[in-house]
Amino acid sequence: MRLTGTERPGADAREVTAEAAGWLADLLTFWREKYPDVEVAPDVAHASPARVLAGASARAELVVLGRNSADDSGQPSTGATVHALLSHPHSPVAIVPE
């Protein structure tokens, strides 16, 4: 579930942020239990994913992004967010297949 202003016209930003933070916390529970030594700092941001990741890369030692296995033609696909981040990285970027 992705939340944007266009999907919830008139919604209170704090309510949407709290809902997204709860959803993210639920998603991270499994991974935190599986990898307890990995530090996780969840952050809910209301902006373009590429812009948020490019900005976060300035404070990161490594940005790890997933990649779809292939597009409709069977060729490896990077997607718009990955492509945009690779154009403006501030740290090393690792792209891993799905």
Number of C-alpha atoms within 10 A of each C-alpha: 5 6 12 13 12 8 9 11 8 8 12 10 13 9 10 17 16 12 14 18 16 13 13 14 13 11 11 14 10 11 12 14 10 10 10 10 8 10 8 11 5 10 9 14 11 12 10 10 15 18 14 14 21 23 15 16 20 14 11 14 11 15 19 12 16 13 16 13 13 14 11 7 7 8 9 13 16 20 13 11 17 21 12 16 21 18 11 14 17 19 16 13 17 12 14 12 12 9
